[in-house]
Each structure stands twice: as structure tokens, then as C-alpha cells.
């Protein structure tokens, strides 16, 4: 499972997130997406932990918590639906 962390401060770093989530277990991976054009962080992150129970505990404790002046939104990440189509694909009217 992957955890979605929203409403992050733009000054949050990977190390900051690792430190917060380490209270709930071992952090496998942290991804902080950035804007392609500006390189600036987009205000959300994805965190993966070693065990589902650790992720569940982190979600329960951190959702709605104030951190770095912002109220976090923490929940299970939903699979990304890629609805983009390349211009080379035939687009149906149906």
C-alpha cells in the first residue's frame, strides 16, 4: 500500500517526512513530486512503509494533524488512472 500525504508545506523535505513517518515504522520510500516547469514541490507526497499495519497506524494518527503550519490530509493512495491519450491513438466517438 502507498500513503498519500496532502496539504504539505512547500518547505517539507524527504528527510522531514521520513522522520515523521519513522515514528510508526520503517519507511521504504518517499516521493515528493515536483512541477516540471518550475521544479517546485507540488504540495503532496507518497510514502511507502514496510508493513500495512504501520501504514494504517500512520494514517490514523496523522490525518488531520497540524505539521509545519498545515493540516495534513493522509490516506491510502488511489491507483492513478491514466486517462491521457496520445495524439497517435484513434479517438472513438463512443
C-alpha positions in Angstrom: 0.0 0.0 0.0 1.1 3.6 -0.6 0.1 6.5 1.6 -0.9 9.8 0.1 0.1 12.9 2.1 -1.6 16.1 1.0 -1.6 19.7 2.0 2.1 19.7 2.7 4.2 22.7 3.4 6.3 23.6 0.3 9.4 23.6 2.6 8.9 20.0 3.6 11.7 17.7 2.5 12.1 13.9 2.1 14.1 13.8 5.4 11.3 15.6 7.2 8.7 13.1 6.0 10.9 10.2 6.8 11.4 11.5 10.4 7.6 11.9 10.9 6.6 8.5 9.5 9.5 6.7 11.2 7.5 7.1 14.5 5.2 4.4 13.0 7.7 2.0 11.5 10.4 1.7 8.8 9.9 3.9 5.8 10.7 2.2 2.5 10.3 5.1 0.1 9.2 8.8 0.0 8.3 10.5 -3.3 7.9 14.3 -3.4 6.5 15.2 -6.9 7.7 18.5 -8.4 6.3 20.7 -11.0 8.0 20.0 -14.4 8.3 23.7 -15.3 9.3 25.3 -12.0 10.9 22.4 -10.2 8.9 23.5 -7.1 7.3 20.8 -4.9 3.6 20.3 -5.6 2.4 20.1 -2.0 1.9 16.4 -1.7 3.9 13.2 -1.3 3.7 9.5 -1.3 5.1 7.3 1.5 5.6 3.6 1.5 6.3 1.6 4.7 7.3 -2.0 5.2 4.1 -3.2 6.8 0.4 -2.4 6.2 -0.2 -2.2 10.0 2.4 0.5 10.2 0.8 2.4 7.3 -2.6 2.1 8.9 -1.3 3.5 12.2 0.4 6.4 10.5 -2.8 7.2 8.5 -5.0 7.1 11.7 -2.6 9.3 13.7 -1.5 11.8 11.1 -4.7 12.5 9.1 -5.8 16.0 10.2 -2.7 16.6 12.3 -1.1 20.0 12.1 2.5 19.8 10.8 4.7 22.7 9.6 1.7 25.1 9.9 -0.6 23.0 7.7 -3.3 20.5 8.4 -2.3 17.2 6.8 -4.5 15.0 4.7 -3.2 11.4 5.0 -4.9 8.4 3.4 -4.4 5.4 1.3 -3.3 6.4 -2.2 -5.6 5.5 -5.0 -4.2 3.9 -8.1 -3.5 6.5 -10.8 -5.9 6.4 -13.7 -4.1 7.3 -16.9 -6.8 8.9 -19.0 -4.4 10.7 -21.2 -4.3 9.6 -24.8 -1.5 10.1 -27.3 -2.4 12.1 -30.4 -1.5 9.0 -32.5 -4.4 7.0 -31.0 -7.7 6.9 -32.8 -10.3 8.5 -30.6 -13.7 7.0 -30.8 -16.9 8.9 -30.8 -18.4 6.3 -28.5 
